[in-house]
Each structure stands twice: as structure tokens, then as C-alpha cells.
């Protein structure tokens, strides 16, 4: 199964939850006798309830409802109106990564438990399969288990890893990794960071220090800062993201455990509320279960027709 099919497969629990209810709404709203009439209050209420239940979020739901009501006389089906507006949400934040200096440095951040460390390993595997030569940097030196786990993933992915002794300065490990990457021609450098220190201030200060070191060694680095969010925590993930955005300079999201939730609509809420693109989604526990995000495949999967 290709990358695109994997996204739809990962959405299966969400799709199962909403498609039947949406089809009921569609049949009511798109009945021939209503083609020339605005979508009624009953339809709007049902659609709003459906979108909220899928964890699309209040703000994004309000935008979709307003768009549907504003275009309901043009003869376009309700399903297509909803899909068009969600596409617009993703299109507004779809920004390519600018890499003017090599190697590319990708900083991976997020709270513990989101799948951050495994995401680094899976991303290394994905990039290697695309012909690139990633190097993993184990900068979460405060959690020995994280380094050991990452070492296992690096071996499975067939890529090099730079690590240091437990408790070492994470920024120093980042320096060593970038130096090694330059010498060996590795690109990109994937940096796993701590998800929790003694206080939030300590964590944010540590991330800022890592950013300074990376920028000093490679102009413009880190060019990519990926925030890993767990799809199963829903709207709490949006709140988590705001903690990291200011200090870490997040410019992309990895949404993990999409296959483990019936509220996969949270991807829409993330793009709408945080104004950040979703770069990858996790659709399983295997090493190949991290795939590039496709808005087209996501939206089609979320609102597929039963017939």
C-alpha cells in the first residue's frame, strides 16, 4: 500500500464514526427539492455536531459552517462544500521548508509520551528510503531510556547516531552531531530533544540553547522544527503546541497515533488554530508507519462516500 493509502487506512476509525452520520445529513441537505434553497437550520446543527464530534474544533467548525451557508445556493453538494473549505484550511498553511545551507537540521520537539523518539527513528527510515543520508542526534540526555530506544530505531533504520553519556549537555551533543554530519556528508541531521525537564522554563531554555548552537554551526538552522502531537489527545494537543511554538520556532507538525483515534479531525483544528502545516502522520507502530501528509487523501478519507 502506498503512502496515500496509508493515510486513509489510518483514518479508518474516524471515518467509521462519521461517514454514516454525514451521509444522513447529505441525503437531507442535498435532496432535489432543496437544491435551490439555503441549507436549513436542522442541517446546519447536525453538521456542526458532527464536525465537533470529529474533533475538528470550534473555530474551524465555525469557519466551515459559515462557508457552507454562504455557498449553499450555488448547487454544489454539501459534501463538496465541506471538503472545499477544509482543503482551503490546509492550503493556507502549506509552506515549503527553505534550506539555504547544508546540512539541513531538523529539530524534533514535543512532550514525552507523544511518540517523539520513535518518530525520529521512523523519519530517519523514511528519508533513507528516499535516498537521503540522515544522521540521528540523541539530545534527550536526561532520559537514558530515550537514548537506548533511539539507538534501537537507528539500527533498524540503518542510519548513524551520535550520542553522549547520560546527563551530558544536550547542546554539546548537537554540536558534535552537526560536526560529524558535515564531516561524513550526512543530511539531514535529526535531533531528538527532551520532552520534560524539572520545570517548563528549564525545558524551553534548553531548546533555545540548542537552536543557538545549530544556527551558529549552520546558517539558518534549524531549518525545520517539527512538533510531535498525539492525535489521541485531541484538543489538548493544540494547547501543548502553543507551549512550544514561541521558544522552539515550530514550523511543522507530526501527528502520531492517527490510527488509534476516532477523532482524526484534529488535524483540521491544528492547521486552522495553529497556522502550521502537518508534515507527517503516524499510522501504526512499525518502522514504515510514518508517512508524508497529503491533504487531498486526508480530506477524501475523512468524508468518503459509502456507495
C-alpha positions, 0 to 999 in steps of 0.5 A: 500500500502506498503512502496515500493509502496509508493515510486513509487506512489510518483514518479508518476509525474516524471515518467509521464514526462519521461517514454514516452520520454525514451521509444522513445529513447529505441525503437531507441537505442535498435532496432535489427539492432543496437544491435551490434553497439555503441549507436549513437550520436542522442541517446546519446543527447536525453538521456542526455536531458532527464536525465537533464530534470529529474533533475538528474544533470550534473555530474551524467548525465555525469557519466551515459552517459559515462557508457552507451557508454562504455557498449553499445556493450555488448547487454544489453538494454539501459534501463538496462544500465541506471538503472545499473549505477544509482543503482551503484550511490546509492550503493556507498553511502549506509552506515549503521548508527553505534550506539555504545551507547544508546540512539541513537540521531538523529539530524534533520537539514535543512532550514525552509520551507523544511518540517523539523518539520513535518518530525520529527513528521512523523519519530517519527510515523514511528519508533513507528510503528516499535516498537521503543520508540522515544522521540521528542526534540523541539530545534527550540526555536526561532520559537514558531510556530515550537514548537506548530506544533511539539507538534501537530505531537507528539500527533498524533504520540503518542510519548513524547516531551520535550520542553522549553519556547520560546527563551530558549537555544536550547542546554539546551533543548537537554540536558534535552531531552537526560536526560529524554530519558535515564531516561524513556528508550526512543530511539531514541531521535529526535531533531528538530533544527532551520532552520534560525537564524539572520545570517548563522554563528549564525545558524551553531554555534548553531548546533555545540553547540548542537552536543557538548552537545549530544556527551558529554551526549552520546558517539558518538552522534549524531549518525545520522544527517539527512538533510531535502531537498525539492525535489521541489527545485531541484538543489538548494537543493544540494547547501543548503546541502553543507551549512550544511554538514561541521558544522552539520556532515550530514550523511543522507538525507530526501527528502520531497515533492517527490510527488509534483515534476516532477523532482524526479531525484534529488535524483540521483544528491544528492547521486552522488554530495553529497556522502550521502545516502537518508534515507527517502522520503516524499510522501504526507502530512499525518502522514504515508507519510514518508517512508524508501528509497529503491533504487531498487523501486526508480530506477524501478519507475523512468524508468518503462516500459509502456507495 
